Amino acid sequence: MADEHKAKRLEIAHVLFMDIVGYTAADYFQRAIAVDPQYAAAYAGLAQTYAVIPLFAAGMPRDYFPKGKAAAQRAIELDETSAEAHTALAEKIVPAREFHASSK
């Protein structure tokens, strides 16, 4: 029983840590975009952050995936060669089952 309790506490600590880290990362990427709205890497990072937040129960996918998809698309508009942006967009397409969009 003690091991189960310890495991549950570690799980809760991990979720809380990822919650804080995810929101902090999103805040920093948003600040970078405010300073330079043409900074594609910041949009890609924001998109990837929005993909991770729901995975750690820190938010609902329906709230973060559309924001992440928009950020990834903006990053690609700014820099078509950005692997991070294309990866971030793929992370949004697969969960949304938008496989037709992956061929564009």
ABEGO torsion letter per residue (X at the ends): XAAAAAAAAAAAAAAAAAAAAAAAAAAAAAAAAAABAABAAAAAAAAAAAAAAAAAGAEBAAAAAAAAAAAAAAAAAABAABAAAAAAAAAAAAAAGBAAAAAX
